[in-house]
Amino acid sequence: MRNKGIIRAFAIAMALVCLYQLLFTWKTYTVEKAAKEYAAGDYNKEAKYLDSISNVEVYNFLGLRKYTYKECKEREINLGLDLKGGMNVILEVSVADVVKALSNYNPDPTFQQALTRATQMQQNSQEDYITLFGRAFREIDPNARLAAIFRTPEMGDKIKFDATNEEVLRIIRNESNSAIDNAFNIIRTRIDKFGVVQPNIQQLETKGRILVELPGVKEPERVRKLLQGSANLEFWETYDNSEVYPYLLQANEKIKEIEDAKAALETPETETQATSSVQQPVAEASVQDTSSQGGLLDRLSQEGTTVTDTAALQGDVMKDFPLFSVLSPNVSQNQLMPGSIVGMARIKDTAQVNRYLSMAQVRDLMPRNIKFLWAVKPMKDPNDPQRKRDTDFFELHAIKQTGRDGRPPLSGDAITTASANFADQGGSSAEVSMTMNKEGAQTWARMTKENIGRSIAIVLDDNVYSAPNVQTEITGGQSRITGNFTINEATDLANILKSGKLPAKARIIQDEVVGPTLGKESIRAGFISFIMALVVVMLYLAFYYSSAGVVADIALMVNMFFLMGVLASLGAVLTLPGIAGIVLTLGMADDANIIIFERIREELRAGKGLRLAVSDGYKNAYSAIIDGNVTTLLTGVVLYFFGTGPIQGFATTLVLGILTSMFCSIFISRLIFEWMLDRNKNIKFSIPATANVFSKAKFNFIDFRKKTYIISLSMVAVVLLSIIFQGFNMGIDFTGGRSYTVRFNDPVNTVELQSSLRDALENSSPEVKTFGSDNQVKITTNYLMEEELNHEITGNVDSIVLVRLYEGSKYLLGDNVDIEQFRTDHIMYSQKVGASIAHDIKRNAVIAVLLSLMVIFLYIFMRFRNWQFGLAAVTSLFFVATIMIGLYSLLYKVMPFSMEIDQHFIAAILTIIGYAINDTVIIFDRIREYVTLYPKRSMKETYNAAINSTLGRTMNTSLSTMFVLFIIFLFGGEMIRGFAFALLVGIMVGTYSSIFTAAPIVFDLMNRKNKKEVKK
């Protein structure tokens, strides 16, 4: 073995580096263990303890360097959210909104149409939004000039009046990029003030998208509010309730006319004549005289309160008052209440109210300068303080737009400081105090002076936080935001205002929350599967290859040590799929050892001495090892670049595992063998029972190929029929929606729970399936996803869905569990995927699979110098992918675990593509070798001999890997059971395809080529 000294020195150096890095993880573990013992289960006490020692020296490395706990924490192996709990959010700052802001919200029709068309084009395009906007603008009006739209007072010094459209596009692209970078910095500042340990905040490749990972967070609602607030603070004058009420009456009548007309078109003429009646106009009716309104206010008001229950309206009353059946007027004792609040609606009805008030016919009845905004927080019915029913109402405010440009007279730009404090001495309610600059103070004084006796609405991100009634002129630039806030809510709001205003509102398009309990269970399941798989693989190698197997076991342990050290050195995040990747590496790391050992056994059977057999075995195995691992490595790289979150964690460990396993299999094991040979140790590569397994195999694979073609095509036909007629169980990664894993105390009847949730979620037909044990279910729904996307509903939609989920599950929880306990103790995992990112995930999945096949084809073509080998390999892999996808269609209704088509499944397909090509390349490599060694043999004889000679390696590698995957499947936890099943099936199909599909196809293609050459 050449360069033995260099390899030994490199191995020692690498071992020392890995040990150095892993010691940080060990030290933080000991410190955190002490913190847990000190806190005795109190999370806040534990967090305060760790925070107090953040800058305390806890590790002295050989007296050379001292490290604080914070520095050790930065260097430890990072655990993903699925292992320690927390929140993973992808935010999207809309580039379209940034462009609108840069134009100063120009109403130009061509500009508005171009924005709409560019947004539509972006759904199916990889180009950036600015490019698509420029193209759409040019298509709509080739002669229109962007300079006329974007030469605002703020942009006047950057855009000349005669600038070309290309110059303007270049400028707004730079401005939008700067705005998004600013948004990133603002969000990072907010997170820093939130106080999360080791947050991960990074911009994604798609411009405008920001990834935020917050480990250990236990208040996801608070985080969502913190991240999504754009800090667009506005102060507005308002209409009074009495001024707006007559317009609402007219709007109700107009809506009734429209709906009656629609109903008439759907009803037979005779029935329409029999049931029609003339309605008296209600626009001129007074509040006190309600006879002409059919007793509207009598039905809608409750004695002594402004809260009304519109759900009590039924039948003809709802037909006569469609608007007021979803929007209760702000009345008490048949009297209109003063102020800017014009009505109240249930959470679920706010979308319908928005639709009614945005109808063109209704807008024509309203003053041009009126707009309606909802309050930020719902009010509670005092008659139902425990919230046993759906009794939360949102208040609707009437805003008066006094400026010509539709902008508020005073905005948050005037705010210089903001702080949270308690509104009363008892500390029961918090508020945010603000101080304005000189110009803002003057405007605020003028506004308050002109609106004495009226309300001024304080609006943040299009939600009314408070609308106090002005008693006197306010000078000095002082103002307050009240709204029954908790101190945390007030603190977060003050931090948002101090951090600065986002250039456009950030919207959560993907949201994943892992409960700490599930994280601990995942660690336990991953650790158990890792230890069991390691033991099984080591025992199998020692059994099959005797003392050589023990050498492989030592190399395997060194490989694990190096892999964990490299992960720590690179700051990689270890996720549950990442642990699966490590465990899978155990199985795949054996492959190189098995290839070498089988080669050495062949050399020994040929009569060579032990030292020469070892030398030649390694030398002859290099080509197959490198080709097989490089192809798997390429698919891992593709998986890393096109995957997100946990999938990237899996790809990271897979790629690093391949590299470390190659080094250990080729060099570490060789060093051990050289050491043993130098000391005349007796090295055995088999036991009597395994000495001649597959060594005398003479199967006629080539003559059998036509039958295997029929078998393969029949399998493809079956799965294609299933795909066509049964379809798939598509995960929310590809469809969009929300998913919750909920654990109850007792076994759950999924049919009953689904029926209860269907009522709570307004007939949205949620999917409820047992997930693991019989007291745990997975609930998937698309409830309010479309309304959220189209901004048709007010309030925090995630909170609304959580309330509905709680109401539908209440009968299983009991009266002692409130909604907060339900969220923290029963929801183990939640995920939301927006439609836009679901489309991107689906597109990236297709690209990743096709790209991996293309890369493999090119690599095989270059290595074997024949396109026939590349085509056969890709055809075989396409067969494997088709069977895997089809089996998920065929079996998802009968298997007792989740078989969704999601990112994890795509990761499994790509992994199997890499694994199967490994098998295929080794057979191809042996075919190429035999063609050179035995040129006088017939093609059939050469191909059969090549396949038979690799059977030992193929079966051993497949069996050892399947043992590992079977252990992951049984003990790895429910979260990755479907993923492990896909890999398990893929290994079997991939092994079959390598032997019975890939090699025979090469034979037929090469045979046809030879026949053509003979004819020539």
Secondary structure, DSSP 4 states (H G I P E B T S, - for coil): -TTHHHHHHHHHHHHHHHHHHHHHHHHHHHHHHHHHHHHTT-HHHHHHHHHHTTTSEEEEETTTEEEEHHHHHHHSPEEPHHHH-EEEEEEEE-HHHHHHHHTTS---HHHHHHHHHHHHHHTT--S-HHHHHHHHHHHH-TT--THHHH--TTTTTTS-TT--HHHHHHHHHHHHHHHHHHHHHHHHHHHHHHT-SS-EEEE-SSTTEEEEEEET---HHHHHHHHH----EEEEEE--HHHHHHHHHHHHHHHHHHHHHHHHHHS-HHHHHHH--PPPP-TT--SS--GGGTSHHHHH-BTTBS---GGG--HHHHHH-TTTTTSEE-EETTEEPSSSEEEEEEGGGHHHHHHHHHSHHHHTTS-TTEEEEEBSS-EE-TT-TT--SS-EEEEEEEEE--STTS--SEEGGGEEEEEEEESSTT-S-EEEEEEE-HHHHHHHHHHHHHTTTSBEEEEETTEEEE-PBP-S---SSEEEEEEEE-HHHHHHHHHHHHH---SS-EEEEEEEEE-HHHHHHHHHHHHHHHHHHHHHHHHHHHHHHHHHHHHHHHHHHHHHHHHHHHHHHHTPEE-HHHHHHHHHHHHHHHHHHHHHHHHHHHHHHTT--HHHHHHHHHHHHHHHHHHHHHHHHHHHHHHHHH--THHHHHHHHHHHHHHHHHHIIIIIHHHHHHHHHHTT----S--TTTTTTTTT----TTTTHHHHHHHHHHHHHHHHHHHHHT---B-HHHH-EEEEEEE-SS---HHHHHHHHHHHTTS---EEEE-SSTTEEEEEE-TTHHHHHTT-S-S-HHHHHHHHHHHHHHHHH-TT--HHHIIIIIEEEEEEE-HHHHHHHHHHHHHHHHHHHHHHHHHHHHHHS-HHHHHHHHHHHHHHHHHHHHHHHHHTTTSSS---BSHHHHHHHHHHHHHHHHHHHHHHHHHHHHHHH-TTS-HHHHHHHHHHHTHHHHHHHHHHHHHHHHHHHHHS-GGGHHHHHHHHHHHHHHHHHIIIIIHHHHHHHHHHHHHHHHH-
